[in-house]
Every structure is written in C-alpha cells, then in structure tokens.
C-alpha cells in the first residue's frame, strides 16, 4: 500500500516539475520543416567546368527550430561557399561527386550549427537545382 502511494506521489511530483512525462520509449514528436537558402549559391570552380549554381534546401525534424536556422543562414551559406572553393568541377558533374559534395555540405552545415547553437538542427540537405558548367 505504501509503495503504491509513494509511486503515485512521485509521479505527481515529476509531472508538476516537468509538465509532461515521456515514457522511456517515447521520443520528442518529429515535425519536418524545410528552409531554402536564397538566393541560389553560385561559385567558381577549379579544373574543368568553371562554375556551379545550386539551390539548397535544409531539412529539420523540428520545425520549431526553423527560426534558428534562418538566423544563421549567412554563416551556413559561407560554409557551403568555402566548401565549394576546394572542389574540382569535373568531380561535381558526376552523380557520385554530386552525392559526395551533398554529404560534405551536410556535415559542414551541421558542424557550423553545432558551434553556433549547440545543436546540429539540420537532419538533411537537398539540392533542388544543380548546375555545373
């Protein structure tokens, strides 16, 4: 009887302190959101093709975090532009090179956001337009 009463009191205390109790297997609710980096990213390349133009969409699993991503957009654009500066244009034309660059850009954006906000915030990065010439 006392253990049941103690358990109930403990639950009431936890709810009062935290407002909501997550079950052990319950994760925070995922709400997908996207942020487009505008305008298009345009940069010169080394070797072969001379420039790249791409449109980038950043995906987050927590739409409520979109204002933080928007706030740091200048830093994220800079991060991607600096990554492009070291790319070979011939490699960026291939499917494998494009995917490798996409993954490198995602990693760089996540690292930058982690440094600025303490969280990676972005779950994925997509090219919605991609042109290398």
Secondary structure, 3 states (H helix, E strand, C coil): CHHHHHHHHHHHHHHHHHCCCCCCCCCCCCECEEEEEEEEEEEECECCCCEEEEEEEEEECEHHHHHHHHHCHHHHHHHHHHHHHCCEHHHHHCHHHHHHHHHHHHHHHHHHHHHHHCCCCCCEEEEEEEEEC
